[in-house]
Amino acid sequence: EELEQCRRILKSKPVPLPKDHHRRRSEISERVKQGSFRVMCEVVRDLSAYGWNRALNDVDATLLAKVRTSICREWSAAAKISMEQANHEVETLLQAGRRSHQS
């Protein structure tokens, strides 16, 4: 059930992140501290979308990779699939969201 909710989150419209890197880092850090799977999926969705419009700086790119690896690890365990399959599903969902919410 939680995986289904996260599938919807990854395909949903991203929340715009602040352009100022200090504010963005602070906002994302606060969200990551919550640590829930759902919030981590939102962070992956929002940072991925931010990266579609402009190149991510090193800190954002590293954070995205770390959080994405974390959700793929949980996804893999919950769905009893490989990390590669989990990563593929996450990417597919993000791309579906990108196509449906492009402005």
Secondary structure, DSSP 8 states (H G I E B T S, - for coil): -HHHHHHHHHHS------SSHHHHHHHHHHHHHH--HHHHHHHHHHHHHHHHHS---HHHHHHHHHHHHHHHHHHHHHHT--HHHHHHHHHHHHHHHHHHH--
